[in-house]
């Protein structure tokens, strides 16, 4: 796996991402028991990642959650990522190399982000 990540920039979890993740939870866009999911969304959002690709239907990729997530991100002054699943066609754009999130120890999975796609991998 490490070889696959060579040359891909790493996004740190910064104060902006933490603040947005907190807002997502406080405003109930993401449940309190899904702080890691809020952080995934926030890091993608504050770094202007265009797409967030996830299999997480429970807390991220469902119509109700997407709408509320988008509202909180916009209210915070960010353009939210387009949230979709690998089964949904997100775009016909060419995928280009991008970046990886180095999240806090509490984050149980690795998030691989490409400049036009953000992929959540449960490795």
Secondary structure as UniProt FT lines:
FT   HELIX           3..5
FT   TURN            6..7
FT   STRAND          9..12
FT   HELIX           15..26
FT   TURN            27..28
FT   HELIX           32..34
FT   HELIX           35..46
FT   TURN            47..48
FT   STRAND          51..53
FT   TURN            57..60
FT   HELIX           63..75
FT   TURN            76..77
FT   STRAND          82..84
FT   TURN            86..87
FT   STRAND          99..102
FT   TURN            105..106
FT   STRAND          110..114
FT   TURN            115..116
FT   STRAND          117..121
//
